[in-house]
Amino acid sequence: MAEKVNEIQIWQGPNGLNLPPNLKEAKDIVPYANNLSIKQKSQIIAAFQIEAFDMAAEYAWKKSMVKLKETIATLGMKFIGEMIGKEDFDETTSVDTEITDYTAIQLAEQLGVIGTTAALRLRQSNELITHYFSKNAEEQLDYATAFSIVKSSVQYILGEQDISIALEFSKFRDRLLNETLRINDAQVEQVINSPLFYLRTVMTILISSIRNDIGAKLEHSLANLNLITPNIWNRLGESDKWNIGTAYRDVTAAGNTVAASGLKNALLKVNGFDFVPENLRSVTFIKTAKQVIETHYASNNFYNEPAIIRKLSSLGSTIPAPALIECMQAYLAVYLGNSYGTSWNAALIAYEELSKITAERWKYYFEKVIHTDEIILAKTNSIQIGHFSKLLYDNKLTEFTDLPKLNQFLYEAIVKNNYRKASQISSVLSDNIKNNKK
């Protein structure tokens, strides 16, 4: 195929307005917020003028997140639930109360609502908002921080006249669900050679349809899954493979023979039955681990983390294999903390649980998982890497070899507490998720 793998982008979200670089005042930025009324714009500017910086930032941020979530919800809340592993979502689920701001930003990037740079800036703003409005914040939100949050809100969301799901994404999703594609189809070739970032979304679309649709849509989705899966299986992350196996278990238990037969055929083609969970115990672990991550990125996370991490740890001392990735991610996220520190009571529980994990499972994590774990790859400041290094030394986990090249470099940087090198390698691995470089 003519195109290089790392150049293929099936759909791509916009990176916001091209604002003049010399704008330094709120009164110069806010007028670009086309999604706000004249009165709403005036309120933000007035808040800056009276130095109510927290009020200005919070107002602009909340307006931008409401708009972003409304856009995401246009795809249907059942589908959004599939995207984030929430099986209890249906079309009556409230996007405002059930989707955190952090998750909304992730979804928006996956669905082409915003681009990569926009997602990065919005995640930074979300972390600032979460910190300054938490019970643990010891300082007031200053002008520069408030201006940064408002600027990101305007540039990437509020400035757009009508933000929407990327047209390319919508068209391709329609094709996946309403046509049986062929291997020589140009868009199938794009999928097969696209980055993991896109593969995950395509597989979620198909699995969601297989779980929920009937008739022609189900038939098309099964055919397209069987077409695509053998060609991308070796590039899927371990958690993505478990998602397919879990879907097979669920449709089999539900008596959906058509879906079960189609998924079984796909798994047979890739020898994928090792990824079919044996029981429902793993589902409970996975759901609770996801709740930990949501709490970690929500407001007052330091206050709320101990209860939810305690709930996860109380499920049992042995983590089921299908839930290992999610549980390790959850425990690590809490133990490593964020840029502003850790929830110490929660981190202590996480440390104890991480210390129970066998060396064999830790090597599996560094060999097969860490290079696709965007949450942990983002935790590379000096304090976080110091915590990680201590964990590995305390548990005699410092001698792993024969890992994939970049994974090995990252692992060694963590062991040696070299946060600068760890940060550089993590950045490359994070880019690789979207660019599919090996």
Backbone torsions as a table, in degrees:
resi	resn	phi	psi	omega
1	MET	NA	142.7	-169.3
2	ALA	-70.7	-38.7	-175.0
3	GLU	-76.2	143.3	173.1
4	LYS	-75.1	145.0	-176.5
5	VAL	-55.8	-45.0	-173.3
6	ASN	-77.3	1.4	176.5
7	GLU	-101.7	-11.5	-173.5
8	ILE	-80.2	126.1	175.4
9	GLN	-133.4	108.2	-176.4
10	ILE	-67.7	-40.0	172.7
11	TRP	-145.6	154.5	-176.0
12	GLN	-146.7	128.2	179.2
13	GLY	-80.5	158.5	178.9
14	PRO	-73.9	155.5	177.8
15	ASN	-106.0	32.6	169.6
16	GLY	84.6	-174.7	-179.1
17	LEU	-72.2	148.9	172.3
18	ASN	-88.2	84.2	-178.1
19	LEU	-76.3	143.8	175.4
20	PRO	-56.4	132.8	-174.4
21	PRO	-69.1	-14.6	-175.5
22	ASN	-91.5	8.4	-179.4
23	LEU	-79.5	119.2	-175.6
24	LYS	-121.8	-9.2	-176.3
25	GLU	-114.3	148.0	179.5
26	ALA	-59.9	-38.3	-178.7
27	LYS	-64.4	-17.9	177.9
28	ASP	-91.2	-28.9	-177.6
29	ILE	-85.3	-46.7	-172.0
30	VAL	-56.9	-37.4	179.2
31	PRO	-57.5	-18.8	178.5
32	TYR	-78.5	-6.0	-177.3
33	ALA	-79.4	81.4	-174.0
34	ASN	-66.8	-17.4	179.5
35	ASN	-85.6	-4.4	178.9
36	LEU	-104.0	151.3	176.0
37	SER	-76.7	167.4	178.1
38	ILE	-59.0	-40.8	180.0
39	LYS	-64.2	-42.9	-179.8
40	GLN	-64.6	-40.1	176.8
41	LYS	-62.0	-43.3	-179.0
42	SER	-62.7	-36.6	180.0
43	GLN	-64.6	-40.1	178.9
44	ILE	-66.5	-46.2	179.6
45	ILE	-61.6	-43.0	-180.0
46	ALA	-62.9	-37.6	178.6
47	ALA	-62.0	-39.2	176.1
48	PHE	-65.5	-40.5	-176.6
49	GLN	-64.1	-33.1	178.6
50	ILE	-95.6	11.0	177.5
51	GLU	63.6	28.3	172.6
52	ALA	-89.7	67.7	-171.1
53	PHE	-65.5	-36.4	179.3
54	ASP	-65.0	-38.0	179.3
55	MET	-64.5	-44.1	-179.1
56	ALA	-63.7	-46.2	-177.8
57	ALA	-65.5	-45.7	-178.0
58	GLU	-63.5	-41.6	-178.6
59	TYR	-63.3	-49.1	-179.6
60	ALA	-63.7	-41.4	-178.3
61	TRP	-64.7	-45.0	-179.5
62	LYS	-63.9	-39.9	177.6
63	LYS	-62.3	-41.2	-178.9
64	SER	-69.1	-38.9	-179.7
65	MET	-70.4	-35.8	175.7
66	VAL	-61.2	-45.0	-180.0
67	LYS	-64.2	-42.8	-178.9
68	LEU	-63.6	-44.7	-179.3
69	LYS	-67.0	-37.4	176.9
70	GLU	-61.6	-39.1	179.2
71	THR	-66.1	-45.9	179.2
72	ILE	-60.4	-40.1	-176.7
73	ALA	-65.7	-15.4	179.8
74	THR	-64.9	-17.9	177.8
75	LEU	-82.1	-7.7	-179.1
76	GLY	99.7	132.7	-175.2
77	MET	-72.0	-25.7	175.7
78	LYS	-62.7	-45.1	178.6
79	PHE	-65.6	-42.4	178.9
80	ILE	-60.7	-38.7	176.0
81	GLY	-59.4	-41.1	177.3
82	GLU	-63.6	-37.7	-178.6
83	MET	-62.6	-32.6	-175.4
84	ILE	-114.0	11.6	175.2
85	GLY	75.4	29.2	177.8
86	LYS	-107.5	94.4	-174.6
87	GLU	-71.0	-17.8	-177.6
88	ASP	-86.6	0.7	178.2
89	PHE	-72.7	138.5	169.8
90	ASP	-138.1	-173.9	-173.1
91	GLU	-71.0	-8.5	176.7
92	THR	-94.0	-5.3	-179.1
93	THR	-65.2	136.2	-179.5
94	SER	-82.5	121.3	179.0
95	VAL	-67.7	-30.3	-177.0
96	ASP	-68.6	-40.5	-175.2
97	THR	-92.5	-24.1	-172.9
98	GLU	-101.8	-11.6	178.6
99	ILE	-114.3	120.2	178.0
100	THR	-72.8	162.7	178.6
101	ASP	-61.2	-41.7	179.9
102	TYR	-60.3	-45.8	179.8
103	THR	-65.3	-38.1	179.0
104	ALA	-60.8	-40.5	179.4
105	ILE	-66.1	-42.9	177.4
106	GLN	-59.9	-47.8	179.9
107	LEU	-62.1	-42.4	-178.6
108	ALA	-60.2	-38.6	177.8
109	GLU	-68.3	-43.7	-179.7
110	GLN	-62.3	-34.1	-173.8
111	LEU	-95.0	3.1	176.4
112	GLY	80.2	16.5	176.4
113	VAL	-73.8	-38.9	177.9
114	ILE	-131.7	159.8	178.6
115	GLY	-90.4	-177.5	-175.3
116	THR	-64.6	-44.9	179.5
117	THR	-64.5	-43.0	178.1
118	ALA	-59.1	-44.0	-179.8
119	ALA	-61.6	-41.8	179.4
120	LEU	-61.6	-48.0	-178.6
121	ARG	-65.5	-40.1	-179.4
122	LEU	-69.0	-37.0	176.2
123	ARG	-63.1	-39.4	177.6
124	GLN	-63.5	-41.9	178.3
125	SER	-65.1	-38.7	179.0
126	ASN	-63.1	-40.4	178.8
127	GLU	-65.3	-38.2	177.8
128	LEU	-65.4	-46.9	178.6
129	ILE	-59.3	-47.1	-178.8
130	THR	-58.7	-41.8	-178.6
131	HIS	-70.6	-53.0	-172.7
132	TYR	-68.8	-20.9	179.2
133	PHE	-104.0	14.4	177.6
134	SER	-92.6	165.9	179.3
135	LYS	-69.3	-18.0	-174.9
136	ASN	-90.2	-8.5	-177.5
137	ALA	-67.7	128.2	-178.3
138	GLU	-103.2	-8.2	-178.6
139	GLU	-125.7	159.1	179.9
140	GLN	-83.0	149.8	176.6
141	LEU	-70.1	123.6	-175.6
142	ASP	-92.5	177.7	-176.0
143	TYR	-61.0	-48.5	-175.0
144	ALA	-60.0	-42.9	-179.9
145	THR	-66.6	-45.5	179.1
146	ALA	-61.3	-42.3	179.7
147	PHE	-62.0	-41.8	179.3
148	SER	-61.1	-42.5	-179.9
149	ILE	-66.5	-45.1	-179.8
150	VAL	-64.7	-41.6	179.9
151	LYS	-61.7	-44.9	178.5
152	SER	-62.7	-41.0	180.0
153	SER	-62.0	-42.4	-179.0
154	VAL	-72.9	-47.3	-173.5
155	GLN	-64.0	-38.4	-171.2
156	TYR	-104.4	-17.5	-178.4
157	ILE	-133.2	-59.6	-172.7
158	LEU	-70.6	-19.8	179.9
159	GLY	-80.5	-18.0	-179.8
160	GLU	-78.6	132.1	178.9
161	GLN	-61.8	-39.1	-177.5
162	ASP	-152.4	85.0	178.1
163	ILE	-69.8	142.5	-175.9
164	SER	-152.6	168.5	174.4
165	ILE	-63.2	138.0	-179.0
166	ALA	-52.5	133.2	-178.8
167	LEU	-58.1	-39.3	-179.3
168	GLU	-63.3	-39.6	178.3
169	PHE	-64.2	-47.2	-177.7
170	SER	-59.9	-43.7	-178.9
171	LYS	-66.2	-42.5	-178.3
172	PHE	-69.5	-37.8	176.1
173	ARG	-60.6	-42.6	177.8
174	ASP	-59.9	-40.5	180.0
175	ARG	-66.3	-42.9	-179.4
176	LEU	-58.9	-36.6	-174.3
177	LEU	-92.9	-15.8	-173.1
178	ASN	-123.6	1.6	176.7
179	GLU	-136.6	149.5	167.9
180	THR	-94.5	109.8	-172.7
181	LEU	-82.4	167.6	-179.3
182	ARG	-119.1	155.9	-174.5
183	ILE	-63.0	-28.4	-178.7
184	ASN	-90.8	6.3	176.2
185	ASP	-67.3	136.0	-175.9
186	ALA	-58.7	-39.7	-178.8
187	GLN	-74.4	-29.6	173.8
188	VAL	-65.4	-42.1	176.8
189	GLU	-60.5	-39.1	177.4
190	GLN	-62.8	-44.6	-179.9
191	VAL	-60.0	-49.9	-176.6
192	ILE	-58.6	-30.6	-177.5
193	ASN	-106.9	12.5	-176.4
194	SER	-88.1	163.6	179.5
195	PRO	-63.8	160.2	178.8
196	LEU	-56.0	-34.7	177.7
197	PHE	-50.7	-43.7	-179.4
198	TYR	-81.7	-38.2	-179.1
199	LEU	-57.6	-41.5	-178.8
200	ARG	-61.2	-41.7	-178.6
201	THR	-69.0	-42.5	179.2
202	VAL	-61.4	-44.8	-179.9
203	MET	-65.9	-35.7	177.8
204	THR	-65.5	-41.1	177.3
205	ILE	-58.2	-47.2	-177.5
206	LEU	-68.1	-44.7	-179.2
207	ILE	-64.7	-39.3	178.0
208	SER	-60.4	-44.3	178.9
209	SER	-65.0	-41.6	-179.0
210	ILE	-64.2	-35.9	178.4
211	ARG	-71.4	-35.3	-165.5
212	ASN	-115.4	-24.3	-174.6
213	ASP	-92.0	164.0	175.3
214	ILE	-132.6	171.4	174.0
215	GLY	66.7	-138.4	-172.3
216	ALA	-63.3	-40.4	-179.7
217	LYS	-61.3	-41.8	178.0
218	LEU	-62.3	-44.9	-179.2
219	GLU	-61.9	-44.3	179.2
220	HIS	-64.1	-43.1	-178.4
221	SER	-63.6	-42.5	178.3
222	LEU	-64.5	-42.5	179.5
223	ALA	-62.9	-42.7	-178.5
224	ASN	-71.8	-33.4	175.1
225	LEU	-63.9	-44.5	179.7
226	ASN	-67.7	-27.3	177.5
227	LEU	-74.0	-44.2	-171.0
228	ILE	-84.9	-41.2	-170.7
229	THR	-54.9	-47.9	-178.6
230	PRO	-60.9	-24.7	-177.1
231	ASN	-86.8	-12.1	-177.3
232	ILE	-125.5	-3.7	-172.4
233	TRP	-51.9	-44.8	-175.7
234	ASN	-69.3	-14.6	179.8
235	ARG	-102.4	-6.9	177.2
236	LEU	-72.3	147.4	174.0
237	GLY	-72.3	162.4	-178.7
238	GLU	-60.5	-41.0	179.8
239	SER	-64.8	-32.9	178.2
240	ASP	-67.2	-37.2	177.7
241	LYS	-67.5	-40.5	176.9
242	TRP	-62.5	-33.4	178.9
243	ASN	-62.0	-39.3	178.7
244	ILE	-68.2	-45.0	178.8
245	GLY	-62.7	-38.2	178.6
246	THR	-66.4	-38.9	177.6
247	ALA	-61.8	-40.2	178.3
248	TYR	-62.5	-45.4	178.6
249	ARG	-59.6	-43.8	-175.1
250	ASP	-67.7	-44.4	-178.7
251	VAL	-71.0	-29.9	175.8
252	THR	-66.2	-45.6	179.4
253	ALA	-63.8	-31.1	-179.0
254	ALA	-82.0	-4.9	179.3
255	GLY	78.3	17.9	178.6
256	ASN	-85.1	87.4	-171.7
257	THR	-66.9	-34.1	-179.7
258	VAL	-65.4	-49.5	179.3
259	ALA	-64.1	-41.9	-179.2
260	ALA	-62.2	-42.4	-179.6
261	SER	-64.1	-43.0	-179.6
262	GLY	-66.0	-42.6	178.1
263	LEU	-67.5	-36.7	178.0
264	LYS	-61.4	-43.0	178.3
265	ASN	-60.2	-42.3	-179.7
266	ALA	-64.5	-43.1	-179.8
267	LEU	-67.3	-35.9	177.7
268	LEU	-63.4	-36.3	-178.3
269	LYS	-65.7	-23.9	-176.2
270	VAL	-118.3	12.1	-176.6
271	ASN	52.5	48.5	-170.7
272	GLY	-99.6	13.1	-175.6
273	PHE	-74.2	-10.2	173.1
274	ASP	-66.6	-15.0	-176.8
275	PHE	-102.4	16.1	175.8
276	VAL	-96.3	115.6	-179.6
277	PRO	-61.5	146.5	-176.8
278	GLU	-87.6	-25.7	-176.2
279	ASN	-151.7	176.0	-176.2
280	LEU	-80.9	-10.4	-179.1
281	ARG	-58.7	-39.1	-179.1
282	SER	-64.8	-32.1	-179.9
283	VAL	-62.5	-40.7	179.8
284	THR	-63.4	-43.2	177.1
285	PHE	-60.2	-46.3	-177.1
286	ILE	-63.5	-45.8	-180.0
287	LYS	-60.7	-43.0	-178.6
288	THR	-69.3	-37.8	177.3
289	ALA	-62.2	-39.7	177.3
290	LYS	-65.6	-35.0	176.4
291	GLN	-65.1	-35.9	176.9
292	VAL	-61.2	-47.0	-179.5
293	ILE	-62.4	-43.4	178.8
294	GLU	-60.7	-42.6	178.6
295	THR	-64.8	-38.5	-178.8
296	HIS	-60.9	-33.9	-177.8
297	TYR	-101.3	8.0	-180.0
298	ALA	-99.2	172.4	178.8
299	SER	-63.3	148.1	179.4
300	ASN	55.8	37.8	-176.9
301	ASN	-62.1	-36.7	-179.1
302	PHE	-62.5	-34.6	-179.4
303	TYR	-76.0	-37.4	-172.6
304	ASN	-91.3	-17.4	-175.1
305	GLU	-64.5	-39.0	-176.7
306	PRO	-55.8	-42.2	-177.0
307	ALA	-65.6	-44.5	-175.6
308	ILE	-75.6	-34.1	177.8
309	ILE	-70.8	-32.4	176.2
310	ARG	-65.9	-37.7	177.7
311	LYS	-62.7	-43.3	178.8
312	LEU	-64.5	-44.3	-177.5
313	SER	-67.1	-25.6	-177.8
314	SER	-79.5	-7.3	-178.3
315	LEU	-71.3	-20.7	179.5
316	GLY	149.9	154.2	-176.1
317	SER	-78.8	-19.8	-180.0
318	THR	-111.5	119.6	-179.2
319	ILE	-81.1	127.6	176.9
320	PRO	-61.4	145.2	-177.3
321	ALA	-52.8	-44.3	-178.6
322	PRO	-63.9	-20.5	-177.3
323	ALA	-102.4	0.1	-173.5
324	LEU	-59.5	-45.3	-175.7
325	ILE	-62.4	-49.1	-178.8
326	GLU	-64.0	-39.8	-178.2
327	CYS	-69.9	-41.5	177.5
328	MET	-63.8	-40.5	177.6
329	GLN	-60.6	-45.6	-178.5
330	ALA	-63.5	-49.1	-179.5
331	TYR	-62.7	-42.7	-179.9
332	LEU	-65.2	-42.1	-179.2
333	ALA	-58.4	-44.1	-179.6
334	VAL	-71.4	-42.3	-179.0
335	TYR	-65.2	-41.9	-178.7
336	LEU	-77.6	-27.3	177.2
337	GLY	76.0	-161.8	177.9
338	ASN	-122.7	-168.3	-174.8
339	SER	-62.8	-17.8	-175.1
340	TYR	-104.9	3.4	178.0
341	GLY	128.1	-158.1	-178.4
342	THR	-134.4	160.3	169.9
343	SER	-86.0	102.0	-165.9
344	TRP	-60.4	-43.1	179.4
345	ASN	-62.9	-40.2	178.4
346	ALA	-70.0	-41.1	-179.0
347	ALA	-62.2	-35.6	178.4
348	LEU	-63.2	-44.1	177.6
349	ILE	-63.6	-43.8	-179.7
350	ALA	-61.3	-42.3	178.5
351	TYR	-59.7	-45.1	-179.4
352	GLU	-62.2	-40.9	-179.1
353	GLU	-71.6	-39.2	177.7
354	LEU	-64.9	-31.7	179.9
355	SER	-72.1	-17.8	178.4
356	LYS	-82.9	-14.7	-176.5
357	ILE	-75.0	134.2	-175.4
358	THR	-69.2	157.3	178.1
359	ALA	-60.1	-36.6	179.2
360	GLU	-60.6	-42.7	179.5
361	ARG	-70.9	-35.7	176.5
362	TRP	-64.1	-40.4	178.6
363	LYS	-65.4	-38.9	175.9
364	TYR	-58.4	-42.0	-179.5
365	TYR	-62.1	-47.6	-178.3
366	PHE	-71.6	-26.5	-178.6
367	GLU	-84.7	-41.1	-169.0
368	LYS	-112.6	-16.3	-166.3
369	VAL	-119.6	-47.0	-165.7
370	ILE	-57.7	-32.5	-177.5
371	HIS	-71.7	-9.8	175.3
372	THR	-115.4	6.7	-177.6
373	ASP	-94.7	88.4	-174.7
374	GLU	-62.3	-33.7	-178.3
375	ILE	-64.9	-46.9	-179.1
376	ILE	-74.2	-34.0	177.8
377	LEU	-62.2	-24.1	-179.8
378	ALA	-83.1	-6.4	-175.5
379	LYS	-103.1	78.0	-173.0
380	THR	-132.5	25.8	174.0
381	ASN	-76.4	174.4	-171.0
382	SER	-62.0	-39.3	-178.5
383	ILE	-69.7	-42.3	-178.3
384	GLN	-64.8	-43.8	177.8
385	ILE	-67.1	-34.3	175.7
386	GLY	-61.8	-43.1	176.6
387	HIS	-61.4	-45.0	-177.7
388	PHE	-62.5	-45.0	179.2
389	SER	-60.1	-44.1	178.9
390	LYS	-59.8	-43.2	179.4
391	LEU	-58.7	-45.1	-178.4
392	LEU	-67.4	-41.8	178.5
393	TYR	-66.7	-44.0	-178.7
394	ASP	-59.5	-31.1	-175.4
395	ASN	-107.4	15.0	175.7
396	LYS	54.8	51.5	-178.8
397	LEU	-118.7	41.4	-170.9
398	THR	-110.8	11.2	-172.7
399	GLU	-120.6	21.9	-178.7
400	PHE	-70.7	137.6	177.2
401	THR	-133.8	174.9	176.4
402	ASP	62.1	29.1	172.7
403	LEU	-82.7	161.5	171.9
404	PRO	-52.3	149.7	-167.6
405	LYS	-50.1	-57.6	-177.7
406	LEU	-67.7	-35.4	176.2
407	ASN	-61.2	-41.5	179.2
408	GLN	-63.0	-44.7	179.3
409	PHE	-61.4	-42.9	-179.9
410	LEU	-65.1	-46.6	179.2
411	TYR	-56.4	-46.9	-178.7
412	GLU	-65.7	-36.5	177.7
413	ALA	-65.2	-38.5	177.7
414	ILE	-66.9	-46.6	180.0
415	VAL	-57.1	-41.9	-177.1
416	LYS	-84.0	2.4	-179.6
417	ASN	57.7	38.4	177.5
418	ASN	-97.8	86.6	-171.6
419	TYR	-70.1	-29.8	179.3
420	ARG	-64.4	-45.9	179.2
421	LYS	-68.1	-40.8	178.5
422	ALA	-60.2	-41.2	179.3
423	SER	-64.5	-42.4	179.6
424	GLN	-63.0	-45.5	-178.3
425	ILE	-69.0	-40.0	178.0
426	SER	-61.1	-38.7	178.4
427	SER	-63.1	-41.6	177.6
428	VAL	-63.7	-44.7	-179.5
429	LEU	-65.0	-38.0	177.2
430	SER	-64.1	-42.1	176.4
431	ASP	-63.0	-37.1	-178.5
432	ASN	-63.8	-30.9	178.2
433	ILE	-60.1	-37.2	-179.5
434	LYS	-90.4	-24.5	-177.5
435	ASN	-105.0	-8.6	174.3
436	ASN	63.4	27.2	175.1
437	LYS	-76.1	146.0	-178.2
438	LYS	-105.4	NA	NA
